[in-house]
Amino acid sequence: MGITLGTDTLVDVGATCSSGPATAMRGVPLGMAEGTQVTDEVPRSAWRAVATMADAGIAHGALDADHILVLPDGAIRLVDLRAAVAGAPRALLQADRAQLLVTTALIAGPDRAVDVAVGQLGADELSELLPYLQPAALTARSRRAVREGPDRDLSSLRTLAARAAGRQPPALEPLRRVTWASLLQAALLAFGVWFLVSSIAGLGLSNIADELENASGAWLCGALLLRLVILLLAVGAVVVISVAVPRLRRMLKDRLVEARETLSVLRQPTKLAQMFGGNLAARIALAVVLSACLHAFGQRVPLGELLVVNTVVALFAGLMPVLGGLGVYEGALTGGLVLIGIPDEVALAATLTYRMVTFYLPPIWGWYAMRTLKQEEYL
């Protein structure tokens, strides 16, 4: 895959063939281009290409000299989008810019690269990428080139760019490609999957299948519909309030006021009641959904007990650095149901059903709802 940018506009987005006329369009990697080919227009075109991707919310993720091709007509082609991220957060977009500045500095020299960057970005935008000008934001190739090359120190490049932008060198963003927290999250996720598999294997697939076959279809459908109704009511309330009250709509869009609004809650009893009341209502609603799932398997448990179990499990799963509490939530909820007298097979079957209704299925219609809200410009 590649993105070709000519002098002014995006020309082509698509796949490149391995032979035929398209081969000639592949060009030469920037790192192998001859000096006469690397005019100032080359880094300018590269900056425009990255700006085009950023406008589309795409971060390339690997803007080293191997992934920027100089075409025979002087155009730039960005290739290999395997590391690209759609809907990229600001940090990844800024990391792309930092990578490009380093790449152009390695090829054209720091002074020339910074001059072109200032011309393309302006002083303010150039200063915004400086905290990301660090090894963690670079590809392995660029890190090696910086480490091995003469006069290729990132701190010197940061200082030079900051001076060109009329700023002081800023503090670096805490970027890490691999951290102990990410390793712990991966380990806990693997443990969660192992727990689910071993639990299912220990209880026997046939026993769980029997429980699922004997489950009441009406109660299962009721649990799913109940969850849908709760979600629709919540989304509907937010949309109605946002549309009806322009001020609230602006507040929802403006993330800069989140900190102020959070602190103001502590001084307003009404908002405190809304916050805790809303959370309590959500906990009760989820306990009702769990009760419906248990009813599907012929089990009846007081709502108060389910409320306590579900709340404790949610708190415990929230402490674990695992995406969505995968495995952790299922294991804790199964154990909690067993403690209040639900048979093992039924507890696991009801837990899996509950998680299917409240966690695994909602992203399907959530994606459609999000797309619709964006198309209607509510978000």
Sine and cosine of phi, psi and omega as CSV:
sin_phi,cos_phi,sin_psi,cos_psi,sin_omega,cos_omega
0.00,0.00,0.51,-0.86,0.02,-1.00
-0.39,-0.92,0.27,-0.96,0.08,-1.00
-0.79,-0.61,0.84,-0.54,-0.02,-1.00
-0.97,-0.25,0.73,-0.68,0.03,-1.00
-0.80,-0.60,0.83,-0.56,0.08,-1.00
-1.00,0.08,-0.49,-0.87,-0.07,-1.00
-0.92,0.39,-0.60,0.80,-0.11,-0.99
-0.83,-0.56,-0.62,0.78,-0.22,-0.98
-0.77,-0.64,0.27,-0.96,0.09,-1.00
-0.95,0.32,0.83,-0.55,-0.12,-0.99
-0.98,-0.21,-0.64,0.77,-0.14,-0.99
-0.52,-0.85,0.67,-0.74,0.16,-0.99
-0.74,-0.67,0.86,-0.52,-0.02,-1.00
0.21,-0.98,-0.19,-0.98,-0.03,-1.00
-1.00,0.02,0.47,-0.88,0.06,-1.00
-0.94,-0.34,0.77,-0.64,0.00,-1.00
-0.97,0.23,0.23,-0.97,-0.05,-1.00
-1.00,-0.04,-0.11,0.99,-0.01,-1.00
-0.46,-0.89,0.13,-0.99,0.04,-1.00
1.00,0.09,-0.27,-0.96,-0.06,-1.00
-0.84,0.55,-0.53,0.85,-0.02,-1.00
-0.90,0.44,-0.44,0.90,-0.02,-1.00
-0.88,0.47,-0.63,0.77,0.00,-1.00
-0.91,0.42,-0.42,0.91,-0.01,-1.00
-0.99,0.16,-0.11,0.99,-0.03,-1.00
-0.94,0.35,-0.54,0.84,0.03,-1.00
0.96,0.29,-0.31,-0.95,-0.07,-1.00
-0.88,-0.47,0.72,-0.69,0.08,-1.00
-0.82,0.58,0.62,-0.79,-0.06,-1.00
-0.83,0.56,-0.56,0.83,0.00,-1.00
-0.94,0.35,-0.30,0.95,-0.01,-1.00
-0.95,-0.32,-0.01,1.00,-0.04,-1.00
-0.94,0.34,0.58,-0.81,0.04,-1.00
-0.95,0.30,0.38,-0.92,-0.05,-1.00
-0.84,0.55,-0.59,0.80,-0.02,-1.00
-0.93,0.36,-0.37,0.93,0.01,-1.00
-0.98,0.18,-0.43,0.90,-0.08,-1.00
-1.00,-0.01,0.96,0.29,0.12,-0.99
-0.99,0.15,0.11,-0.99,0.03,-1.00
-0.89,0.45,-0.38,0.93,0.00,-1.00
-0.93,0.37,-0.44,0.90,0.00,-1.00
-0.90,0.43,-0.82,0.57,0.05,-1.00
-0.90,0.43,-0.52,0.85,0.06,-1.00
-0.88,0.47,-0.71,0.71,0.01,-1.00
-0.90,0.44,-0.60,0.80,0.03,-1.00
-0.90,0.44,-0.67,0.75,0.03,-1.00
-0.90,0.44,-0.63,0.78,0.02,-1.00
-0.92,0.39,-0.59,0.80,0.02,-1.00
-0.90,0.43,-0.68,0.73,0.01,-1.00
-0.92,0.40,-0.61,0.79,0.05,-1.00
-0.90,0.44,-0.61,0.79,0.03,-1.00
-0.90,0.44,-0.68,0.73,0.04,-1.00
-0.91,0.42,-0.66,0.75,-0.02,-1.00
-0.90,0.43,-0.61,0.79,0.05,-1.00
-0.88,0.47,-0.49,0.87,0.04,-1.00
-1.00,0.04,0.04,1.00,0.00,-1.00
0.97,0.23,0.43,0.91,-0.05,-1.00
-0.92,-0.39,0.77,-0.64,0.14,-0.99
-0.97,-0.24,0.77,-0.64,-0.03,-1.00
-0.93,0.36,-0.74,0.67,0.09,-1.00
1.00,0.02,-0.15,0.99,-0.04,-1.00
-0.46,-0.89,0.83,0.55,-0.09,-1.00
-1.00,0.05,0.86,0.51,0.11,-0.99
-0.99,-0.12,-0.05,-1.00,-0.11,-0.99
-0.94,0.34,-0.21,0.98,0.06,-1.00
-0.99,0.12,-0.34,0.94,-0.11,-0.99
-0.94,-0.34,0.17,0.99,0.12,-0.99
-0.88,-0.48,0.91,-0.41,-0.03,-1.00
-0.97,-0.22,0.63,-0.77,0.10,-0.99
-0.99,-0.17,0.90,-0.43,-0.04,-1.00
-0.99,0.13,0.33,-0.94,-0.03,-1.00
-0.83,0.55,-0.51,0.86,-0.02,-1.00
-1.00,0.03,0.12,0.99,0.02,-1.00
1.00,0.00,-0.08,1.00,0.04,-1.00
-0.96,0.28,0.24,-0.97,-0.01,-1.00
-0.92,-0.39,0.66,-0.75,0.07,-1.00
-0.80,-0.60,0.84,-0.54,0.09,-1.00
-1.00,-0.02,0.81,-0.58,-0.10,-0.99
-0.86,-0.52,0.24,-0.97,0.06,-1.00
0.89,0.46,1.00,0.10,-0.02,-1.00
-1.00,-0.08,0.39,0.92,-0.02,-1.00
-0.90,0.44,-0.50,0.86,0.01,-1.00
-1.00,-0.07,0.06,1.00,-0.07,-1.00
-0.94,0.34,0.48,-0.88,0.01,-1.00
-0.78,-0.63,0.85,-0.53,0.08,-1.00
-1.00,0.09,0.54,-0.84,-0.07,-1.00
0.89,0.46,0.61,0.79,-0.12,-0.99
-0.93,0.36,0.62,-0.79,0.08,-1.00
-0.94,0.33,0.21,-0.98,-0.06,-1.00
-0.84,0.54,-0.62,0.78,-0.05,-1.00
-0.87,0.49,-0.66,0.75,0.00,-1.00
-0.94,0.34,-0.60,0.80,0.04,-1.00
-0.91,0.41,-0.66,0.76,0.04,-1.00
-0.93,0.37,-0.58,0.82,0.05,-1.00
-0.90,0.45,-0.60,0.80,0.08,-1.00
-0.86,0.52,-0.72,0.70,0.00,-1.00
-0.90,0.44,-0.66,0.75,0.03,-1.00
-0.89,0.46,-0.67,0.75,0.04,-1.00
-0.87,0.49,-0.68,0.73,-0.03,-1.00
-0.91,0.41,-0.64,0.77,0.04,-1.00
-0.88,0.47,-0.67,0.74,0.03,-1.00
-0.91,0.42,-0.69,0.72,-0.02,-1.00
-0.88,0.47,-0.72,0.69,0.01,-1.00
-0.93,0.37,-0.53,0.85,0.06,-1.00
-0.92,0.38,-0.60,0.80,0.02,-1.00
-0.92,0.40,-0.55,0.84,-0.07,-1.00
-1.00,-0.02,-0.73,0.68,-0.12,-0.99
-0.98,-0.20,-0.15,0.99,-0.05,-1.00
0.99,-0.15,0.54,-0.84,-0.08,-1.00
-0.86,0.50,-0.72,0.69,-0.05,-1.00
-0.87,0.49,-0.73,0.68,-0.02,-1.00
-0.91,0.41,-0.66,0.75,-0.02,-1.00
-0.90,0.43,-0.67,0.74,-0.01,-1.00
-0.93,0.37,-0.64,0.77,0.03,-1.00
-0.86,0.51,-0.69,0.72,0.00,-1.00
-0.92,0.39,-0.65,0.76,-0.01,-1.00
-0.89,0.46,-0.67,0.74,0.05,-1.00
-0.88,0.47,-0.66,0.75,0.01,-1.00
-0.90,0.43,-0.56,0.83,-0.05,-1.00
-1.00,0.07,-0.60,0.80,-0.11,-0.99
-0.98,-0.18,-0.56,0.83,-0.18,-0.98
1.00,0.01,0.29,-0.96,-0.10,-1.00
-0.90,0.43,-0.65,0.76,-0.06,-1.00
-0.91,0.42,-0.75,0.66,-0.04,-1.00
-0.93,0.36,-0.56,0.83,0.06,-1.00
-0.89,0.45,-0.66,0.75,-0.01,-1.00
-0.92,0.40,-0.49,0.87,-0.01,-1.00
-0.94,0.35,-0.45,0.89,-0.02,-1.00
-1.00,0.06,-0.25,0.97,-0.10,-1.00
-0.86,0.51,-0.61,0.79,0.04,-1.00
-0.89,0.46,-0.26,0.97,-0.01,-1.00
-0.99,-0.16,0.04,1.00,-0.02,-1.00
-0.99,0.12,0.99,0.16,-0.10,-1.00
-0.43,-0.90,0.32,-0.95,-0.07,-1.00
-0.84,0.54,-0.58,0.81,-0.06,-1.00
-0.89,0.45,-0.35,0.94,-0.01,-1.00
-1.00,0.00,-0.07,1.00,-0.11,-0.99
-0.98,-0.22,0.33,-0.94,0.13,-0.99
-0.97,0.24,0.23,-0.97,0.00,-1.00
-0.87,0.49,-0.61,0.79,0.00,-1.00
-0.89,0.45,-0.71,0.70,-0.01,-1.00
-0.92,0.39,-0.63,0.77,0.03,-1.00
-0.88,0.47,-0.65,0.76,0.02,-1.00
-0.91,0.41,-0.66,0.75,0.00,-1.00
-0.91,0.42,-0.64,0.77,0.03,-1.00
-0.92,0.40,-0.65,0.76,-0.06,-1.00
-0.94,0.34,-0.60,0.80,-0.13,-0.99
-1.00,-0.08,-0.41,0.91,-0.11,-0.99
-0.98,0.18,0.45,-0.89,0.06,-1.00
-0.97,0.24,0.63,-0.77,0.05,-1.00
0.82,0.57,0.65,0.76,-0.02,-1.00
-0.82,-0.57,0.81,0.59,-0.03,-1.00
-1.00,-0.05,0.77,-0.64,-0.05,-1.00
-0.91,0.41,-0.57,0.82,0.01,-1.00
-0.90,0.44,-0.61,0.80,0.05,-1.00
-0.92,0.40,-0.63,0.77,0.02,-1.00
-0.92,0.40,-0.64,0.77,0.06,-1.00
-0.88,0.47,-0.70,0.72,0.00,-1.00
-0.90,0.44,-0.69,0.73,0.01,-1.00
-0.89,0.46,-0.71,0.71,0.00,-1.00
-0.92,0.38,-0.63,0.78,0.03,-1.00
-0.90,0.43,-0.64,0.77,0.03,-1.00
-0.91,0.42,-0.64,0.77,0.01,-1.00
-0.92,0.40,-0.51,0.86,0.01,-1.00
-1.00,0.05,-0.05,1.00,-0.01,-1.00
0.95,0.32,0.54,0.84,-0.04,-1.00
-0.81,-0.59,0.24,-0.97,0.18,-0.98
-1.00,0.09,0.55,-0.83,0.05,-1.00
-0.84,0.55,0.83,-0.55,-0.09,-1.00
-0.99,0.13,0.21,-0.98,0.13,-0.99
-0.94,0.34,0.50,-0.87,-0.05,-1.00
-0.98,0.18,0.55,-0.84,0.14,-0.99
-0.94,0.33,0.61,-0.80,-0.01,-1.00
-0.97,0.23,0.96,0.27,0.01,-1.00
-1.00,0.00,0.64,-0.76,0.07,-1.00
-0.60,-0.80,0.76,-0.65,0.05,-1.00
-0.97,0.23,-0.65,0.76,0.07,-1.00
-0.69,-0.73,0.81,-0.58,0.00,-1.00
-0.83,-0.56,0.25,-0.97,0.05,-1.00
-0.89,0.46,-0.57,0.82,0.03,-1.00
-0.90,0.44,-0.66,0.75,0.01,-1.00
-0.93,0.38,-0.59,0.81,0.06,-1.00
-0.92,0.40,-0.65,0.76,0.04,-1.00
-0.90,0.44,-0.65,0.76,0.02,-1.00
-0.88,0.47,-0.68,0.73,0.02,-1.00
-0.90,0.44,-0.65,0.76,0.00,-1.00
-0.91,0.42,-0.69,0.73,0.01,-1.00
-0.92,0.40,-0.59,0.81,0.05,-1.00
-0.90,0.44,-0.69,0.73,0.04,-1.00
-0.89,0.46,-0.63,0.77,0.04,-1.00
-0.90,0.44,-0.65,0.76,0.02,-1.00
-0.88,0.47,-0.70,0.71,0.03,-1.00
-0.89,0.45,-0.68,0.73,0.02,-1.00
-0.88,0.48,-0.67,0.74,-0.01,-1.00
-0.88,0.48,-0.71,0.70,0.01,-1.00
-0.87,0.50,-0.74,0.67,-0.04,-1.00
-0.89,0.46,-0.71,0.70,-0.04,-1.00
-0.93,0.37,-0.57,0.82,0.02,-1.00
-0.91,0.42,-0.71,0.70,0.01,-1.00
-0.90,0.44,-0.67,0.74,-0.01,-1.00
-0.92,0.39,-0.63,0.78,-0.03,-1.00
-0.92,0.40,-0.62,0.78,0.01,-1.00
-0.99,0.15,-0.35,0.94,0.00,-1.00
1.00,-0.07,0.83,-0.56,0.00,-1.00
-0.88,0.48,-0.58,0.82,-0.03,-1.00
-0.91,0.41,-0.64,0.77,0.02,-1.00
-0.90,0.43,-0.69,0.72,0.02,-1.00
-0.91,0.41,-0.65,0.76,0.03,-1.00
-0.88,0.47,-0.64,0.77,0.04,-1.00
-0.89,0.46,-0.67,0.74,0.02,-1.00
-0.89,0.46,-0.67,0.74,0.00,-1.00
-0.91,0.40,-0.61,0.80,0.01,-1.00
-0.92,0.39,-0.56,0.83,-0.04,-1.00
-1.00,0.08,-0.06,1.00,-0.03,-1.00
-0.92,0.38,0.50,-0.86,0.03,-1.00
-0.97,0.23,0.89,-0.45,0.00,-1.00
-0.89,0.46,-0.56,0.83,-0.01,-1.00
-0.90,0.44,-0.69,0.72,0.01,-1.00
-0.93,0.37,-0.60,0.80,0.05,-1.00
-0.89,0.46,-0.72,0.69,0.03,-1.00
-0.90,0.44,-0.61,0.80,0.03,-1.00
-0.90,0.44,-0.65,0.76,0.02,-1.00
-0.89,0.45,-0.69,0.72,0.00,-1.00
-0.91,0.42,-0.71,0.70,0.00,-1.00
-0.90,0.43,-0.60,0.80,0.02,-1.00
-0.89,0.46,-0.69,0.72,0.04,-1.00
-0.89,0.45,-0.66,0.75,0.03,-1.00
-0.89,0.46,-0.69,0.73,0.00,-1.00
-0.88,0.47,-0.67,0.74,0.01,-1.00
-0.88,0.47,-0.71,0.71,0.00,-1.00
-0.90,0.43,-0.70,0.71,-0.02,-1.00
-0.89,0.45,-0.65,0.76,0.03,-1.00
-0.90,0.44,-0.67,0.75,0.00,-1.00
-0.91,0.42,-0.75,0.66,0.01,-1.00
-0.89,0.45,-0.68,0.73,0.01,-1.00
-0.87,0.49,-0.65,0.76,0.01,-1.00
-0.89,0.45,-0.68,0.73,0.01,-1.00
-0.90,0.45,-0.71,0.70,-0.03,-1.00
-0.90,0.43,-0.72,0.70,-0.03,-1.00
-0.88,0.47,-0.72,0.70,0.00,-1.00
-0.90,0.44,-0.66,0.75,-0.03,-1.00
-0.91,0.42,-0.65,0.76,-0.01,-1.00
-0.96,0.28,-0.65,0.76,-0.09,-1.00
-0.96,0.28,-0.51,0.86,-0.04,-1.00
-0.88,-0.48,0.98,-0.17,-0.05,-1.00
-0.82,0.57,-0.59,0.81,-0.02,-1.00
-0.89,0.47,-0.68,0.73,0.02,-1.00
-0.92,0.38,-0.57,0.82,0.03,-1.00
-0.89,0.46,-0.69,0.73,0.03,-1.00
-0.91,0.42,-0.61,0.79,0.00,-1.00
-0.91,0.42,-0.60,0.80,0.01,-1.00
-0.91,0.41,-0.54,0.84,-0.03,-1.00
-0.99,0.13,-0.40,0.92,-0.11,-0.99
-0.99,-0.11,0.98,-0.20,-0.06,-1.00
-0.96,0.27,-0.25,0.97,-0.05,-1.00
-0.93,0.36,-0.34,0.94,-0.03,-1.00
-1.00,-0.06,0.05,1.00,-0.08,-1.00
-0.88,0.47,-0.68,0.73,-0.03,-1.00
-0.90,0.44,-0.70,0.72,0.00,-1.00
-0.89,0.45,-0.66,0.75,-0.01,-1.00
-0.91,0.41,-0.62,0.79,0.00,-1.00
-0.89,0.45,-0.70,0.71,0.00,-1.00
-0.93,0.37,-0.57,0.82,-0.03,-1.00
-0.92,0.40,-0.41,0.91,0.01,-1.00
-0.86,0.51,-0.59,0.80,-0.06,-1.00
-0.91,0.41,-0.32,0.95,-0.04,-1.00
-0.97,-0.24,0.01,1.00,-0.06,-1.00
-0.83,-0.56,0.96,-0.26,-0.02,-1.00
-0.83,0.55,-0.56,0.83,-0.01,-1.00
-0.90,0.45,-0.71,0.71,0.00,-1.00
-0.94,0.35,-0.57,0.82,0.08,-1.00
-0.87,0.49,-0.69,0.73,0.02,-1.00
-0.90,0.44,-0.64,0.77,0.03,-1.00
-0.90,0.44,-0.66,0.75,-0.05,-1.00
-0.92,0.40,-0.79,0.61,-0.03,-1.00
-0.95,0.31,-0.58,0.82,0.05,-1.00
-0.91,0.42,-0.65,0.76,0.04,-1.00
-0.90,0.44,-0.65,0.76,0.02,-1.00
-0.92,0.40,-0.66,0.75,0.03,-1.00
-0.89,0.45,-0.66,0.75,0.02,-1.00
-0.89,0.46,-0.64,0.77,0.02,-1.00
-0.91,0.42,-0.66,0.75,0.02,-1.00
-0.90,0.45,-0.68,0.73,0.01,-1.00
-0.90,0.43,-0.67,0.74,0.01,-1.00
-0.88,0.48,-0.67,0.74,0.01,-1.00
-0.92,0.38,-0.60,0.80,0.06,-1.00
-0.90,0.44,-0.59,0.81,0.06,-1.00
-0.91,0.41,-0.67,0.74,0.04,-1.00
-0.88,0.47,-0.68,0.73,0.04,-1.00
-0.88,0.47,-0.64,0.77,0.04,-1.00
-0.88,0.47,-0.66,0.76,0.03,-1.00
-0.89,0.45,-0.63,0.77,0.03,-1.00
-0.90,0.44,-0.67,0.74,0.03,-1.00
-0.92,0.40,-0.62,0.78,0.06,-1.00
-0.86,0.51,-0.56,0.83,0.00,-1.00
-0.88,0.47,-0.42,0.91,0.00,-1.00
-0.97,-0.26,0.28,0.96,0.08,-1.00
0.98,0.21,0.34,0.94,-0.02,-1.00
-0.93,-0.37,0.66,-0.75,0.02,-1.00
-0.80,-0.60,0.86,-0.51,-0.06,-1.00
-0.78,-0.62,0.65,-0.76,0.05,-1.00
-0.83,0.56,0.63,-0.77,-0.06,-1.00
-0.88,0.48,-0.56,0.83,0.01,-1.00
-0.87,0.50,-0.68,0.74,0.01,-1.00
-0.90,0.43,-0.68,0.74,0.01,-1.00
-0.91,0.42,-0.59,0.81,0.03,-1.00
-0.89,0.45,-0.68,0.73,0.01,-1.00
-0.91,0.41,-0.75,0.66,-0.02,-1.00
-0.87,0.50,-0.75,0.66,-0.07,-1.00
-0.91,0.41,-0.61,0.79,0.00,-1.00
-0.93,0.37,-0.70,0.72,0.02,-1.00
-0.90,0.45,-0.67,0.74,0.02,-1.00
-0.89,0.45,-0.68,0.74,0.01,-1.00
-0.89,0.46,-0.66,0.75,0.04,-1.00
-0.90,0.44,-0.69,0.72,-0.01,-1.00
-0.90,0.43,-0.72,0.69,-0.01,-1.00
-0.91,0.42,-0.54,0.84,0.02,-1.00
-0.92,0.39,-0.42,0.91,0.03,-1.00
-0.98,0.21,-0.33,0.95,-0.03,-1.00
-1.00,0.06,0.78,-0.63,-0.02,-1.00
-0.98,0.22,0.87,0.50,0.00,-1.00
-0.83,-0.55,0.74,-0.67,-0.04,-1.00
-0.83,0.55,0.88,-0.48,0.04,-1.00
0.92,0.40,0.18,0.98,-0.04,-1.00
0.90,0.43,0.43,0.90,-0.08,-1.00
-0.84,0.55,0.82,-0.57,-0.01,-1.00
1.00,0.08,-0.73,0.68,0.00,-1.00
-0.91,0.42,-0.75,0.67,-0.02,-1.00
-0.89,0.45,-0.70,0.71,-0.03,-1.00
-0.88,0.47,-0.70,0.72,-0.01,-1.00
-0.91,0.41,-0.70,0.72,-0.02,-1.00
-0.92,0.40,-0.65,0.76,-0.02,-1.00
-0.93,0.36,-0.63,0.77,0.06,-1.00
-0.87,0.50,-0.72,0.69,0.02,-1.00
-0.89,0.46,-0.64,0.77,0.02,-1.00
-0.90,0.43,-0.64,0.77,0.02,-1.00
-0.92,0.38,-0.60,0.80,0.04,-1.00
-0.90,0.44,-0.64,0.77,-0.01,-1.00
-0.89,0.46,-0.49,0.87,0.00,-1.00
-1.00,-0.09,0.24,0.97,0.17,-0.99
0.97,-0.22,0.15,0.99,0.04,-1.00
-0.99,0.10,0.73,-0.69,0.04,-1.00
-0.84,0.54,0.49,-0.87,-0.08,-1.00
-0.81,0.59,-0.79,0.62,-0.07,-1.00
-0.88,0.48,-0.68,0.74,-0.01,-1.00
-0.93,0.37,-0.63,0.77,-0.01,-1.00
-0.87,0.50,-0.72,0.69,-0.01,-1.00
-0.93,0.37,-0.68,0.74,0.00,-1.00
-0.89,0.45,-0.68,0.73,0.02,-1.00
-0.92,0.40,-0.61,0.79,0.03,-1.00
-0.90,0.44,-0.73,0.69,0.01,-1.00
-0.89,0.46,-0.63,0.77,0.05,-1.00
-0.90,0.43,-0.71,0.71,0.01,-1.00
-0.87,0.49,-0.71,0.71,0.00,-1.00
-0.93,0.37,-0.55,0.83,0.06,-1.00
-0.89,0.46,-0.68,0.74,-0.06,-1.00
-0.95,0.30,-0.62,0.78,-0.14,-0.99
-0.98,-0.18,-0.27,0.96,-0.11,-0.99
-0.77,-0.63,-0.75,0.66,-0.13,-0.99
-0.99,0.16,-0.59,0.81,-0.02,-1.00
-1.00,0.10,-0.60,0.80,-0.05,-1.00
-0.79,0.61,-0.56,0.83,0.03,-1.00
-0.86,0.51,-0.38,0.93,-0.02,-1.00
-0.91,0.41,-0.84,0.54,0.02,-1.00
-0.98,0.20,-0.34,0.94,0.09,-1.00
-0.91,0.42,-0.63,0.78,0.04,-1.00
-0.89,0.45,-0.68,0.73,0.01,-1.00
-0.91,0.42,-0.67,0.75,0.01,-1.00
-0.90,0.44,-0.68,0.74,0.01,-1.00
-0.89,0.45,-0.68,0.74,0.02,-1.00
-0.89,0.46,-0.66,0.75,0.01,-1.00
-0.91,0.42,-0.69,0.72,0.01,-1.00
-0.89,0.46,-0.61,0.79,0.04,-1.00
-0.94,0.35,-0.63,0.77,0.03,-1.00
-0.90,0.43,-0.59,0.81,0.03,-1.00
-1.00,0.09,0.04,1.00,0.06,-1.00
0.90,0.44,0.50,0.87,0.15,-0.99
-0.99,0.16,-0.40,0.91,0.02,-1.00
-0.85,-0.53,0.00,0.00,0.00,0.00
